[in-house]
Amino acid sequence: MVDKESWRLTTLLLVVLSLIVFLVQRTSWAVFDTVFEVCIFHIPALFGAALNVKFSGDSA
């Protein structure tokens, strides 16, 4: 059984973190290399969002 609320919270946190990192990288200063940024922040956020969509469609 999947706890939908925990996936929703995880997705929210990952997306917010990804957006913050993206905005800081583009506006202030580039702290991280682009490849590192994508692999560590953006891909997990997309993966979490995809899992959240998958689990929100389950009726169980």
N, CA, C and O atoms as CSV, one atom per row, in Angstrom:
chain,resi,resn,atom,element,x,y,z
A,1,MET,N,N,0.841,-1.185,0.000
A,1,MET,CA,C,0.000,0.000,0.000
A,1,MET,C,C,0.880,1.240,0.000
A,1,MET,O,O,1.898,1.289,0.691
A,2,VAL,N,N,0.492,2.214,-0.760
A,2,VAL,CA,C,1.268,3.436,-0.898
A,2,VAL,C,C,0.600,4.543,-0.098
A,2,VAL,O,O,-0.604,4.772,-0.209
A,3,ASP,N,N,1.401,5.222,0.708
A,3,ASP,CA,C,0.898,6.367,1.453
A,3,ASP,C,C,0.908,7.577,0.525
A,3,ASP,O,O,1.958,8.172,0.284
A,4,LYS,N,N,-0.264,7.938,0.005
A,4,LYS,CA,C,-0.359,9.013,-0.986
A,4,LYS,C,C,0.047,10.361,-0.417
A,4,LYS,O,O,0.634,11.178,-1.125
A,5,GLU,N,N,-0.255,10.603,0.841
A,5,GLU,CA,C,0.078,11.890,1.456
A,5,GLU,C,C,1.594,12.092,1.541
A,5,GLU,O,O,2.080,13.203,1.324
A,6,SER,N,N,2.341,11.037,1.852
A,6,SER,CA,C,3.798,11.181,1.932
A,6,SER,C,C,4.403,11.441,0.554
A,6,SER,O,O,5.370,12.194,0.439
A,7,TRP,N,N,3.841,10.820,-0.502
A,7,TRP,CA,C,4.332,11.090,-1.857
A,7,TRP,C,C,3.992,12.508,-2.286
A,7,TRP,O,O,4.777,13.156,-2.978
A,8,ARG,N,N,2.827,12.992,-1.879
A,8,ARG,CA,C,2.445,14.365,-2.201
A,8,ARG,C,C,3.400,15.355,-1.530
A,8,ARG,O,O,3.841,16.316,-2.161
A,9,LEU,N,N,3.712,15.126,-0.276
A,9,LEU,CA,C,4.629,15.998,0.452
A,9,LEU,C,C,6.041,15.922,-0.132
A,9,LEU,O,O,6.707,16.945,-0.288
A,10,THR,N,N,6.494,14.710,-0.451
A,10,THR,CA,C,7.815,14.532,-1.059
A,10,THR,C,C,7.912,15.268,-2.385
A,10,THR,O,O,8.902,15.950,-2.652
A,11,THR,N,N,6.889,15.131,-3.211
A,11,THR,CA,C,6.875,15.819,-4.501
A,11,THR,C,C,6.894,17.326,-4.311
A,11,THR,O,O,7.630,18.032,-5.001
A,12,LEU,N,N,6.097,17.818,-3.388
A,12,LEU,CA,C,6.061,19.252,-3.126
A,12,LEU,C,C,7.434,19.773,-2.702
A,12,LEU,O,O,7.898,20.795,-3.209
A,13,LEU,N,N,8.072,19.080,-1.787
A,13,LEU,CA,C,9.397,19.510,-1.324
A,13,LEU,C,C,10.438,19.465,-2.442
A,13,LEU,O,O,11.240,20.390,-2.578
A,14,LEU,N,N,10.431,18.405,-3.235
A,14,LEU,CA,C,11.391,18.296,-4.330
A,14,LEU,C,C,11.187,19.374,-5.385
A,14,LEU,O,O,12.158,19.938,-5.891
A,15,VAL,N,N,9.943,19.664,-5.719
A,15,VAL,CA,C,9.659,20.681,-6.731
A,15,VAL,C,C,10.027,22.068,-6.215
A,15,VAL,O,O,10.602,22.867,-6.954
A,16,VAL,N,N,9.708,22.362,-4.968
A,16,VAL,CA,C,10.073,23.666,-4.397
A,16,VAL,C,C,11.593,23.821,-4.349
A,16,VAL,O,O,12.118,24.871,-4.718
A,17,LEU,N,N,12.293,22.802,-3.906
A,17,LEU,CA,C,13.758,22.853,-3.871
A,17,LEU,C,C,14.335,23.025,-5.266
A,17,LEU,O,O,15.269,23.802,-5.464
A,18,SER,N,N,13.783,22.307,-6.229
A,18,SER,CA,C,14.239,22.405,-7.604
A,18,SER,C,C,14.032,23.819,-8.151
A,18,SER,O,O,14.913,24.365,-8.814
A,19,LEU,N,N,12.874,24.404,-7.873
A,19,LEU,CA,C,12.606,25.769,-8.333
A,19,LEU,C,C,13.522,26.792,-7.679
A,19,LEU,O,O,13.996,27.717,-8.339
A,20,ILE,N,N,13.770,26.632,-6.392
A,20,ILE,CA,C,14.671,27.553,-5.688
A,20,ILE,C,C,16.080,27.470,-6.270
A,20,ILE,O,O,16.703,28.496,-6.541
A,21,VAL,N,N,16.574,26.264,-6.458
A,21,VAL,CA,C,17.910,26.087,-7.028
A,21,VAL,C,C,17.966,26.661,-8.439
A,21,VAL,O,O,18.934,27.331,-8.799
A,22,PHE,N,N,16.936,26.401,-9.235
A,22,PHE,CA,C,16.896,26.924,-10.599
A,22,PHE,C,C,16.951,28.450,-10.589
A,22,PHE,O,O,17.725,29.046,-11.339
A,23,LEU,N,N,16.143,29.080,-9.755
A,23,LEU,CA,C,16.112,30.536,-9.723
A,23,LEU,C,C,17.415,31.137,-9.208
A,23,LEU,O,O,17.877,32.147,-9.737
A,24,VAL,N,N,18.009,30.537,-8.191
A,24,VAL,CA,C,19.289,31.032,-7.673
A,24,VAL,C,C,20.381,30.883,-8.716
A,24,VAL,O,O,21.192,31.790,-8.901
A,25,GLN,N,N,20.409,29.759,-9.392
A,25,GLN,CA,C,21.416,29.514,-10.420
A,25,GLN,C,C,21.306,30.523,-11.566
A,25,GLN,O,O,22.321,30.931,-12.132
A,26,ARG,N,N,20.089,30.921,-11.906
A,26,ARG,CA,C,19.893,31.793,-13.064
A,26,ARG,C,C,19.949,33.271,-12.717
A,26,ARG,O,O,20.248,34.085,-13.591
A,27,THR,N,N,19.669,33.649,-11.467
A,27,THR,CA,C,19.591,35.066,-11.126
A,27,THR,C,C,20.779,35.573,-10.314
A,27,THR,O,O,21.306,36.647,-10.606
A,28,SER,N,N,21.208,34.831,-9.312
A,28,SER,CA,C,22.259,35.334,-8.423
A,28,SER,C,C,23.643,34.903,-8.876
A,28,SER,O,O,24.388,35.678,-9.476
A,29,TRP,N,N,23.968,33.674,-8.582
A,29,TRP,CA,C,25.263,33.146,-8.971
A,29,TRP,C,C,25.142,31.647,-9.172
A,29,TRP,O,O,24.291,30.993,-8.568
A,30,ALA,N,N,25.989,31.119,-10.015
A,30,ALA,CA,C,25.962,29.688,-10.317
A,30,ALA,C,C,26.791,28.939,-9.282
A,30,ALA,O,O,28.020,28.911,-9.353
A,31,VAL,N,N,26.113,28.345,-8.338
A,31,VAL,CA,C,26.778,27.596,-7.279
A,31,VAL,C,C,27.159,26.212,-7.773
A,31,VAL,O,O,28.237,25.707,-7.458
A,32,PHE,N,N,26.272,25.599,-8.549
A,32,PHE,CA,C,26.473,24.235,-9.012
A,32,PHE,C,C,26.710,24.202,-10.517
A,32,PHE,O,O,26.249,25.076,-11.251
A,33,ASP,N,N,27.430,23.189,-10.961
A,33,ASP,CA,C,27.552,22.914,-12.384
A,33,ASP,C,C,26.171,22.499,-12.906
A,33,ASP,O,O,25.374,21.920,-12.167
A,34,THR,N,N,25.895,22.791,-14.162
A,34,THR,CA,C,24.575,22.525,-14.728
A,34,THR,C,C,24.219,21.039,-14.691
A,34,THR,O,O,23.086,20.687,-14.366
A,35,VAL,N,N,25.165,20.172,-15.018
A,35,VAL,CA,C,24.897,18.728,-15.012
A,35,VAL,C,C,24.572,18.257,-13.597
A,35,VAL,O,O,23.642,17.474,-13.403
A,36,PHE,N,N,25.322,18.723,-12.620
A,36,PHE,CA,C,25.068,18.377,-11.218
A,36,PHE,C,C,23.688,18.867,-10.796
A,36,PHE,O,O,22.934,18.137,-10.152
A,37,GLU,N,N,23.361,20.090,-11.156
A,37,GLU,CA,C,22.061,20.673,-10.816
A,37,GLU,C,C,20.910,19.834,-11.369
A,37,GLU,O,O,19.947,19.540,-10.661
A,38,VAL,N,N,21.021,19.457,-12.626
A,38,VAL,CA,C,19.960,18.674,-13.259
A,38,VAL,C,C,19.846,17.298,-12.614
A,38,VAL,O,O,18.742,16.842,-12.316
A,39,CYS,N,N,20.977,16.635,-12.398
A,39,CYS,CA,C,20.962,15.270,-11.861
A,39,CYS,C,C,20.530,15.204,-10.396
A,39,CYS,O,O,19.868,14.247,-9.995
A,40,ILE,N,N,20.887,16.184,-9.610
A,40,ILE,CA,C,20.610,16.133,-8.176
A,40,ILE,C,C,19.272,16.770,-7.808
A,40,ILE,O,O,18.633,16.340,-6.849
A,41,PHE,N,N,18.840,17.786,-8.552
A,41,PHE,CA,C,17.629,18.502,-8.166
A,41,PHE,C,C,16.454,18.288,-9.124
A,41,PHE,O,O,15.352,17.974,-8.675
A,42,HIS,N,N,16.664,18.450,-10.418
A,42,HIS,CA,C,15.543,18.481,-11.350
A,42,HIS,C,C,15.031,17.082,-11.722
A,42,HIS,O,O,13.820,16.873,-11.788
A,43,ILE,N,N,15.920,16.138,-11.962
A,43,ILE,CA,C,15.477,14.777,-12.304
A,43,ILE,C,C,14.717,14.129,-11.142
A,43,ILE,O,O,13.657,13.549,-11.375
A,44,PRO,N,N,15.215,14.203,-9.898
A,44,PRO,CA,C,14.413,13.642,-8.795
A,44,PRO,C,C,13.060,14.332,-8.630
A,44,PRO,O,O,12.080,13.679,-8.272
A,45,ALA,N,N,12.989,15.644,-8.884
A,45,ALA,CA,C,11.705,16.340,-8.789
A,45,ALA,C,C,10.736,15.829,-9.854
A,45,ALA,O,O,9.557,15.618,-9.569
A,46,LEU,N,N,11.220,15.632,-11.062
A,46,LEU,CA,C,10.370,15.093,-12.122
A,46,LEU,C,C,9.940,13.659,-11.813
A,46,LEU,O,O,8.789,13.288,-12.040
A,47,PHE,N,N,10.858,12.868,-11.300
A,47,PHE,CA,C,10.554,11.484,-10.934
A,47,PHE,C,C,9.513,11.442,-9.818
A,47,PHE,O,O,8.574,10.647,-9.869
A,48,GLY,N,N,9.680,12.294,-8.815
A,48,GLY,CA,C,8.709,12.359,-7.730
A,48,GLY,C,C,7.342,12.799,-8.215
A,48,GLY,O,O,6.322,12.271,-7.772
A,49,ALA,N,N,7.317,13.768,-9.129
A,49,ALA,CA,C,6.044,14.221,-9.682
A,49,ALA,C,C,5.377,13.105,-10.481
A,49,ALA,O,O,4.162,12.925,-10.400
A,50,ALA,N,N,6.156,12.363,-11.246
A,50,ALA,CA,C,5.593,11.254,-12.026
A,50,ALA,C,C,5.030,10.176,-11.104
A,50,ALA,O,O,3.952,9.643,-11.368
A,51,LEU,N,N,5.734,9.852,-10.038
A,51,LEU,CA,C,5.225,8.862,-9.085
A,51,LEU,C,C,3.978,9.364,-8.372
A,51,LEU,O,O,3.047,8.598,-8.119
A,52,ASN,N,N,3.962,10.649,-8.050
A,52,ASN,CA,C,2.789,11.216,-7.403
A,52,ASN,C,C,1.574,11.123,-8.313
A,52,ASN,O,O,0.481,10.796,-7.849
A,53,VAL,N,N,1.746,11.403,-9.590
A,53,VAL,CA,C,0.643,11.282,-10.550
A,53,VAL,C,C,0.189,9.831,-10.667
A,53,VAL,O,O,-1.007,9.546,-10.717
A,54,LYS,N,N,1.155,8.921,-10.709
A,54,LYS,CA,C,0.815,7.485,-10.813
A,54,LYS,C,C,0.037,7.025,-9.591
A,54,LYS,O,O,-0.979,6.343,-9.721
A,55,PHE,N,N,0.511,7.394,-8.395
A,55,PHE,CA,C,-0.135,6.927,-7.181
A,55,PHE,C,C,-1.452,7.643,-6.903
A,55,PHE,O,O,-2.328,7.075,-6.251
A,56,SER,N,N,-1.613,8.875,-7.381
A,56,SER,CA,C,-2.873,9.571,-7.160
A,56,SER,C,C,-3.982,8.985,-8.013
A,56,SER,O,O,-5.160,9.180,-7.712
A,57,GLY,N,N,-3.627,8.268,-9.077
A,57,GLY,CA,C,-4.616,7.633,-9.922
A,57,GLY,C,C,-5.059,6.280,-9.402
A,57,GLY,O,O,-6.076,5.752,-9.852
A,58,ASP,N,N,-4.310,5.701,-8.453
A,58,ASP,CA,C,-4.696,4.411,-7.882
A,58,ASP,C,C,-5.939,4.560,-7.023
A,58,ASP,O,O,-6.085,5.541,-6.295
A,59,SER,N,N,-6.816,3.603,-7.109
A,59,SER,CA,C,-8.039,3.637,-6.306
A,59,SER,C,C,-7.853,2.927,-4.965
A,59,SER,O,O,-8.703,3.045,-4.082
A,60,ALA,N,N,-6.756,2.196,-4.807
A,60,ALA,CA,C,-6.554,1.424,-3.578
A,60,ALA,C,C,-6.037,2.237,-2.449
A,60,ALA,O,O,-5.823,1.711,-1.357
